[in-house]
Structures are given as structure tokens and as C-alpha cells.
Amino acid sequence: MTGSAAGARTQEQMRQRNLSEVLRRVHKDGAVSRAALSRRMGLNRSTIMDLTAELAAAGLVREGVPTGQGRAGRPSIVVMPEQETVYGLAFDVAVDRLLAARVGLGGRILDRREAVRTRAGVDLEDVVGVLAAFGRELVAGAAPDAVCVGVGASYCGLIRRADGTVRYGPHLGWVDQAFGPELAAGLGLGLPVEVGNEAHLGAIAEHVRGAGSDVDNLIYLHGDVGVGGGIIVGGELLDGDAGYGCELGHMLINPFDGRPCLCGSRGCLEAEVGEEALLDYAGWSGDLVGRAGIRAVVALAGTGDARARDALDRVGDWLGVGVVNLINLFNPALVVFGGMLRDVYPAAAPRVRARIDAHVLPVSRERVRLAVTALGDDTTLAGAAELAFAGLLDNPLTTLATRR
């Protein structure tokens, strides 16, 4: 290859990277000015103008003059995502519920569906049937000129990312279930379904647009029936050699007299702080299970019920032990609690904090923050949406052309 050809290729690669970075920032931040993009990316304004014009011509962003600025001088043009006509499909499979959404570029949920999932064992066919029907409805409800750029799904288990197979979903017995391929076939869009672990995707969502959008090192703990986790280090997901890393729920915290765990061990974090532990400690005999049961126990503790209060203290103590280990290991700026832990943590916070004060190294303790998810019950759904947009953000123009 001649020097001029190599130089041209390098220049084209740089342009593609810059297009990707501009779109990524607009997707994350929403409306952002050309001037801000120029400062953040270290590029001159004319280069930014060329990049945004190219993205606008492709139909990925639109540009406009900001309103209500109230400042003298020429305002900087604002760049906004085309969220109504460029969208992804996001699915979330939890133990007790199924969610589907059409999510616009920029992260806004445009339309959604939800159904109850019964705890009925291996239910791949039922899950795929419900979600595929939801997905077809969501696509039919989009504008005629809208384009679906990707499909992402969150599942509460260990996922082989290469083909979307659920290797292990202990709470309903899923082992080597071809969830991604089956859902792709049911949707009939000609698109693959990218599948990720719910807590890994929750960590990504909180980092991109949630409680951790201002930090590059965070830990996300997600409670469903069990407990999952995701860790962001230096702005990137830590997922292990085969994508099965950060199974924080199976961190051993009580090895001597711990509760049995579905993984076959005893004393795992999820065995000591999960739904079953809390309801058992509280002596809960009501009809409500899952999130509703957790909230009922938390509400009882708030009224002064001694047994419910003791249950939250015990769970909070073990949760604190787990958090202590994670802070000492990873020195995060933020620990985020989601899923059912979003309800448990505020009620158990004194016990968690006491463990941190007693056992975390002072240099790590002095900066770390603890918070519940900023995205509420949609954290893992938002993570699935980020999975759906990943290909577009990596290679905007080529991916869009392919999808169209």
C-alpha cells in the first residue's frame, strides 16, 4: 500500500471514530452544543460542524438554535438525537415480570409493554411468545419512516454473549436455553438479539445515564430473587474471561453457618440478603412474594414491627459485609443498589454504614458514596437498550445503512 493510500485510510478511520464519539455523546447527554462538543473532544469547530452535518444528513441527529438562552452574541448550534425515528427494542426478563420497550436514540422510552411472569420453571417458549408479541406491537406503533437499529435483552442469569444463550438461570431452572436466537426468530426483524446479564446491564445503564453518570468506577448491586452485580472500572464493564464475571451474589460472606444457596454452596451474599432470607427472618406468611413481599416487610418495619425490623437489620448486616469486601477490593466512587435492594437499602442503611465504618480502609471509605438507582425499576431495561444501540454507536453510518 502506498503512503498516500495508507494516509487516506488512517484519515477515514479517524473520521469514523469521531463520528462515533459525537453520536455517543449526543446519545448520552441529549441536546449538546457544537461548542461543548468541540471542547470535550478537543476538535475545532469546523470539524465538529462537518461531523454533525454528516450525522444529520444520515438522519441520526438534528440541529437547531437553542431557545431561552438570554445571552448576547451568536448562540452555538445545538445537536439533538433523532429519538422518534431512530430506535432500539429493549427487553427485560426478571423472575416475576417481563418488560419490552421501544427506546429512542438518546435513551427515552417511547412505548412499553409489561406482563407478569409466573415462577413456573423452564418457560422459554412462554417468555419468547410474550416478548415477541410485544416487540411486534412496538414496531407496528413506530412511525413509518422510523428504523430499528438493534435489539437488546436483559436476563437474570449467566449469558453466553456470543449467541445469546442463557447458560444458567438458577431460579427457574434455565440451563443452556437459546433465548437470543429464539426471540430473534419470534420477532422476525432479521436482527440478532444481543443478550446480557441483568446486573451487568444495570451497571452500564447507571454509568451512562443514571446515578453514576459522573464517575468511571462504580459497583451496581441488583436484587431480584437473588443478587447480581456489575462493576465498572475506568468506564468499562468488568466481565471476566468468558463474560461470566462479577457474580457478586455468589461472593462467600458466611461460610460457617450460612444459608444454603441455589448454586450449591452456603453463605453466598444472595443467600444471606436475598428475598427468601428477608421473608424468612420476618416470619412472612402473606400471599405477596417478590418485590411486593419485600416492600410489605419494609413497610411493616416502618410501623415499628419488631420482627420485620430485626429481619432488615440482619439482612443489612450481611449486605454491609458484602459491600465492605467490594469497596476494599475495587475502591469505587459509588455503590448503587437496584432491583429489590432499592427498597431494602434505605431501610438497612445504618447497618450497612456501620460495617463500612468498621471495616473499610479509611482511604477508600473517605470518598465512596452509596445510592439507590436513579433509573428506578427500569435500570436493567435501560441497560438492554444500551445493548441495542451498541452497534450503531460503534459504527453509525454503516450500521444505519444496513438496518435500513
HELIX and SHEET records of a PDB file:
HELIX    1   1 GLY A    3  ASP A   29  1                                  27    
HELIX    2   2 ARG A   34  MET A   41  1                                   8    
HELIX    3   3 ARG A   45  ALA A   58  1                                  14    
HELIX    4   4 LEU A  124  ALA A  140  1                                  17    
HELIX    5   5 PRO A  170  LEU A  172  5                                   3    
HELIX    6   6 PHE A  179  LEU A  187  1                                   9    
HELIX    7   7 GLU A  198  ARG A  209  1                                  12    
HELIX    8   8 LEU A  248  HIS A  250  5                                   3    
HELIX    9   9 LEU A  269  VAL A  273  1                                   5    
HELIX   10  10 GLU A  275  TYR A  281  1                                   7    
HELIX   11  11 GLY A  290  GLY A  302  1                                  13    
HELIX   12  12 ALA A  306  PHE A  330  1                                  25    
HELIX   13  13 LEU A  341  HIS A  359  1                                  19    
HELIX   14  14 PRO A  362  ARG A  365  1                                   4    
HELIX   15  15 GLY A  376  ASP A  378  5                                   3    
HELIX   16  16 THR A  379  ASP A  394  1                                  16    
HELIX   17  17 PRO A  396  ARG A  403  1                                   8    
SHEET    1   A 3 VAL A  32  SER A  33  0                                        
SHEET    2   A 3 VAL A  78  PRO A  81 -1                                        
SHEET    3   A 3 VAL A  61  GLY A  64 -1                                        
SHEET    1   B 5 ILE A 109  VAL A 116  0                                        
SHEET    2   B 5 ARG A  97  GLY A 104 -1                                        
SHEET    3   B 5 VAL A  86  VAL A  93 -1                                        
SHEET    4   B 5 VAL A 147  TYR A 155  1                                        
SHEET    5   B 5 VAL A 193  ASN A 197  1                                        
SHEET    1   C 3 LEU A 158  ARG A 160  0                                        
SHEET    2   C 3 THR A 165  GLY A 169 -1                                        
SHEET    3   C 3 TRP A 174  GLN A 177 -1                                        
SHEET    1   D 5 GLU A 236  LEU A 237  0                                        
SHEET    2   D 5 VAL A 227  VAL A 233 -1                                        
SHEET    3   D 5 LEU A 218  GLY A 223 -1                                        
SHEET    4   D 5 LEU A 334  GLY A 339  1                                        
SHEET    5   D 5 ARG A 369  VAL A 372  1                                        
END                                                                             
